[in-house]
Amino acid sequence: QVQLVESGGGLVQAGGSLSVSCAASGGTFSNYDMGWFRQAPGKEREFVAAIRWNSGTTYYADSVKGRFTISRDNAKNTVYLQMNSLAPQDTAVYYCAATARFASGSYFLETRYTYWGQGTQVTVSS
């Protein structure tokens, strides 16, 4: 059983930057590919970014490509999401999620992921 705990959310002005982290425990971190999703008020949860277990491949939603960067440190059991050029429409609860390396399904879909964190709020003011 993998536990995921996000941190680093907060309030930032439009155009600013913020980094959120997700610390994993209870499993071998390098056995898992990791993803970030977000859910804005009144909207469905959506894919943001994902990274393979060895950082070899990353995936991004079109809406964040070029602004957000996902990375991981397997020695620290942590995945990061660096968010730059933030806009009010990036306001959401950000969730990290874990999926086994050899699981099937698209990285862009929630159904691929087995473990989820509790989320951290990111608010971008205009």
ChimeraX attribute file (.defattr): number of C-alpha atoms within 10 A of each C-alpha:
attribute: neighborCount
match mode: 1-to-1
recipient: residues
	/A:1	8
	/A:2	17
	/A:3	16
	/A:4	23
	/A:5	18
	/A:6	23
	/A:7	17
	/A:8	14
	/A:9	18
	/A:10	14
	/A:11	13
	/A:12	18
	/A:13	15
	/A:14	17
	/A:15	14
	/A:16	14
	/A:17	16
	/A:18	19
	/A:19	17
	/A:20	22
	/A:21	23
	/A:22	25
	/A:23	19
	/A:24	23
	/A:25	14
	/A:26	9
	/A:27	12
	/A:28	11
	/A:29	23
	/A:30	18
	/A:31	16
	/A:32	23
	/A:33	25
	/A:34	31
	/A:35	31
	/A:36	27
	/A:37	22
	/A:38	22
	/A:39	19
	/A:40	17
	/A:41	9
	/A:42	6
	/A:43	9
	/A:44	9
	/A:45	17
	/A:46	17
	/A:47	23
	/A:48	25
	/A:49	25
	/A:50	27
	/A:51	24
	/A:52	21
	/A:53	21
	/A:54	14
	/A:55	16
	/A:56	7
	/A:57	10
	/A:58	17
	/A:59	17
	/A:60	21
	/A:61	15
	/A:62	11
	/A:63	12
	/A:64	17
	/A:65	12
	/A:66	12
	/A:67	14
	/A:68	20
	/A:69	20
	/A:70	23
	/A:71	18
	/A:72	23
	/A:73	15
	/A:74	17
	/A:75	8
	/A:76	11
	/A:77	16
	/A:78	19
	/A:79	26
	/A:80	23
	/A:81	23
	/A:82	14
	/A:83	19
	/A:84	17
	/A:85	15
	/A:86	23
	/A:87	17
	/A:88	15
	/A:89	13
	/A:90	20
	/A:91	20
	/A:92	21
	/A:93	18
	/A:94	27
	/A:95	27
	/A:96	30
	/A:97	28
	/A:98	25
	/A:99	24
	/A:100	18
	/A:101	14
	/A:102	9
	/A:103	13
	/A:104	11
	/A:105	12
	/A:106	10
	/A:107	22
	/A:108	19
	/A:109	13
	/A:110	18
	/A:111	11
	/A:112	17
	/A:113	22
	/A:114	14
	/A:115	16
	/A:116	21
	/A:117	19
	/A:118	14
	/A:119	22
	/A:120	21
	/A:121	20
	/A:122	23
	/A:123	21
	/A:124	21
	/A:125	16
	/A:126	11
